[in-house]
């Protein structure tokens, strides 16, 4: 049964001017995205049971990633080979993650290694899930890794493709109708608009497909979320003799619909 595993999020509204200058340059996000060897992650963490994502480019090309970083001005390095930011200091990415799911920590460890290899100094800290929520809601996380379900569904009720962890102050702005938070760029505003429009049409209709196609294009071009993989298989273990057990589709059908199963005589 398939679902969507982890997704990398950089907080583009984190309260640091240098961080914002660097991470809001789409070339930076494209470079980091291109430096993730997704097939290696799928093979080592998900035992090969997963597909490359469609929501963002999935090409692994660290050399091209380095060229993009050089092009945007991150071409100077310290004695350890780490790239210097526009302030002359080593630019660093600090992941804070919680064990919300068993794949989050090992996937993040691999991403940390891959980004260090292109000269972006990256580290990871594991924190309690409650603390993670508190810090996330307070806009205190620079970068994190947690699941993104909706990106592999073309229809549905969850809106994980709407900006949240990649722009907490944008989310506040949207939720308060501009009274609080920070006004997002135009393409992000359009994402929020499309999220509302989707809820007004029936799934599978031409209008629904049109909205989803535009959402995917904005994410594909802007790299606002770095989805690691899609359609990762999730085993369901049941006792012999159990009937009506789902064997395909989405994993949540099995985990939240136990009342539909039964024991055979």
C-alpha positions in Angstrom: 0.0 0.0 0.0 1.4 3.3 -0.9 1.8 6.6 0.8 4.1 9.5 0.8 7.2 9.5 3.1 9.4 12.3 4.1 9.8 15.8 2.7 12.5 18.4 3.2 11.4 21.9 4.2 13.5 25.1 4.4 11.7 27.8 6.3 11.9 30.8 3.9 10.5 33.1 6.6 13.1 32.3 9.3 14.1 35.4 11.1 17.6 35.9 9.7 18.4 38.3 6.8 21.3 36.3 5.4 19.3 33.1 5.6 16.4 34.7 3.7 18.6 36.2 1.0 20.2 32.8 0.3 17.2 30.5 0.6 14.8 32.7 -1.3 17.0 32.5 -4.4 15.4 29.7 -6.3 18.9 28.7 -7.6 19.8 27.7 -4.1 16.7 25.5 -3.7 17.3 24.0 -7.1 20.9 23.2 -6.2 20.0 21.5 -2.9 17.2 19.6 -4.6 19.6 18.4 -7.3 22.1 17.3 -4.7 19.7 14.8 -3.2 20.4 11.3 -4.4 16.8 10.1 -4.1 17.4 6.7 -5.7 20.0 5.9 -3.0 17.6 6.9 -0.3 14.8 4.8 -1.9 17.1 1.8 -2.1 18.7 2.1 1.3 15.8 3.4 3.5 12.8 2.1 1.6 14.4 -1.1 0.3 13.7 -0.1 -3.2 9.9 0.1 -2.7 9.3 3.7 -3.9 9.3 5.9 -6.9 11.0 9.2 -7.8 8.7 12.2 -7.1 6.8 14.1 -9.8 6.1 17.1 -7.7 9.7 18.4 -8.0 12.6 17.6 -10.4 14.2 14.3 -9.2 17.5 14.4 -11.2 20.6 13.8 -9.2 23.4 16.0 -10.5 25.8 17.3 -7.8 28.1 18.9 -10.3 25.3 21.0 -11.8 24.2 21.8 -8.2 27.7 23.2 -7.5 27.6 25.3 -10.6 24.3 26.9 -9.5 25.7 27.7 -6.1 28.8 29.3 -7.7 26.5 31.2 -10.1 24.5 32.7 -7.3 27.6 33.9 -5.5 28.3 31.1 -3.0 31.6 30.3 -4.7 34.0 31.3 -1.9 34.8 28.6 0.7 36.6 28.3 4.0 39.6 26.0 4.7 37.2 23.0 5.1 35.5 23.5 1.8 32.3 25.0 3.1 30.7 27.8 1.2 30.6 31.4 2.5 27.4 33.3 2.6 27.0 37.0 1.5 28.1 38.1 5.0 31.4 36.3 4.6 30.6 33.6 7.2 30.1 29.9 6.5 26.5 29.5 5.5 24.9 26.7 7.6 21.7 24.7 7.5 20.5 23.3 10.9 17.9 20.6 10.7 15.7 20.0 13.7 13.6 16.9 13.4 11.5 14.7 15.6 10.9 10.9 15.3 7.4 11.4 13.9 8.0 8.4 11.7 10.8 5.8 11.5 12.2 7.1 8.2 12.6 10.7 9.2 16.0 10.6 11.0 17.8 8.2 8.6 16.6 10.1 5.6 17.7 13.4 7.1 21.1 12.0 8.0 21.7 11.1 4.3 20.5 14.5 3.1 22.9 16.2 5.6 25.7 14.1 4.1 24.8 14.9 0.5 24.5 18.7 1.1 27.8 18.8 3.0 29.4 17.1 -0.1 28.5 20.2 -2.3 29.9 22.6 0.3 26.8 23.6 2.2 27.5 23.0 5.9 24.6 21.1 7.2 23.8 19.4 10.6 20.9 17.7 12.2 19.5 17.6 15.7 16.7 15.3 16.9 14.2 16.9 19.3 11.1 15.8 21.1 7.9 15.9 19.0 6.2 18.3 21.3 9.1 20.7 21.3 9.2 20.3 17.5 5.6 21.5 17.2 6.3 24.4 19.6 9.3 25.6 17.7 7.7 25.1 14.3 4.6 27.1 15.3 6.9 29.9 16.7 8.8 30.1 13.4 12.0 28.9 15.1 12.9 26.0 12.8 15.4 26.7 10.0 14.9 23.4 8.3 13.0 20.2 9.0 11.9 16.9 7.6 8.4 15.5 8.0 6.0 13.7 5.8 4.1 15.3 2.9 1.1 13.1 2.0 -0.9 15.2 -0.5 1.9 15.6 -3.0 1.4 12.1 -4.4 -2.4 12.5 -4.6 -4.1 14.4 -7.3 -7.3 14.7 -5.2 -8.1 14.5 -1.6 -8.9 16.6 1.5 -5.4 17.2 3.0 -3.6 20.2 1.6 0.1 19.4 2.3 1.0 21.1 -1.0 -0.1 24.5 0.6 2.8 26.5 2.0 3.2 25.7 5.7 6.6 24.5 7.0 8.4 26.3 4.2 7.0 29.6 5.2 5.4 29.8 8.6 4.8 33.6 8.5 3.2 33.2 5.0 0.8 30.6 6.6 -0.1 33.1 9.3 -0.7 35.8 6.7 -3.0 33.5 4.8 -4.9 32.3 7.9 -5.4 35.8 9.2 -6.3 37.2 5.7 -3.3 39.5 5.8 -3.7 40.9 9.3 -0.6 39.1 10.7 2.4 37.3 9.4 4.2 38.2 6.3 2.9 38.7 2.7 4.2 35.9 0.5 5.4 36.2 -3.2 2.8 36.1 -5.9 3.3 32.4 -6.8 2.8 31.4 -3.2 -0.4 33.6 -3.0 -1.6 31.7 -6.1 -1.0 28.4 -4.3 -3.3 29.5 -1.4 -5.8 30.6 -4.0 -5.7 27.3 -5.8 -6.1 25.4 -2.5 -9.4 27.2 -1.9 -10.5 26.6 -5.5 -9.9 22.9 -5.3 -12.3 22.6 -2.4 -15.1 24.0 -4.7 -14.9 21.4 -7.4 -15.5 17.6 -7.6 -12.4 15.4 -7.7 -11.4 14.1 -11.1 -13.3 16.9 -13.0 -11.4 18.9 -15.7 -11.4 21.9 -13.4 -9.9 19.8 -10.5 -7.2 18.5 -12.8 -6.4 22.0 -14.1 -6.0 23.3 -10.5 -3.7 20.5 -9.5 -1.6 20.8 -12.7 -1.0 24.5 -11.8 -0.1 23.6 -8.2 2.4 21.0 -9.4 4.0 23.5 -11.9 4.4 26.1 -9.2 6.1 23.6 -6.9 8.2 22.1 -9.7 9.5 25.5 -10.8 9.9 27.0 -7.3 11.1 24.0 -5.2 9.2 25.1 -2.2 9.1 21.5 -0.9 11.7 18.8 -1.6 9.7 15.7 -1.7 12.0 12.7 -1.3 9.9 9.9 -2.9 6.4 9.0 -3.8 4.3 5.8 -3.7 6.5 4.2 -1.0 5.1 0.8 0.0 3.8 0.2 3.5 3.4 -3.4 4.7 0.3 -4.3 6.6 0.7 -7.3 8.9 -2.5 -9.2 9.9 -3.3 -12.6 11.3 -4.0 -15.4 9.0 -7.7 -15.7 8.4 -8.4 -11.9 8.4 -10.7 -10.9 5.5 -11.2 -7.7 3.5 -7.6 -6.6 4.0 -6.7 -3.9 1.5 -3.8 -4.9 -0.7 -3.4 -1.8 -2.8 -4.3 1.9 -2.8 -3.4 4.2 0.0 -2.0 2.9 3.2 -4.4 5.0 5.3 -7.3 2.8 4.1 -5.7 0.0 6.1 -4.6 1.9 9.2 -7.9 3.8 9.9 -10.5 1.4 8.5 -10.0 -1.7 10.7 -13.8 -2.0 11.2 -14.1 -3.1 7.6 -11.9 -6.2 8.2 -13.2 -9.4 9.6 -12.2 -12.9 10.7 -13.1 -15.8 8.4 -14.5 -18.9 10.1 
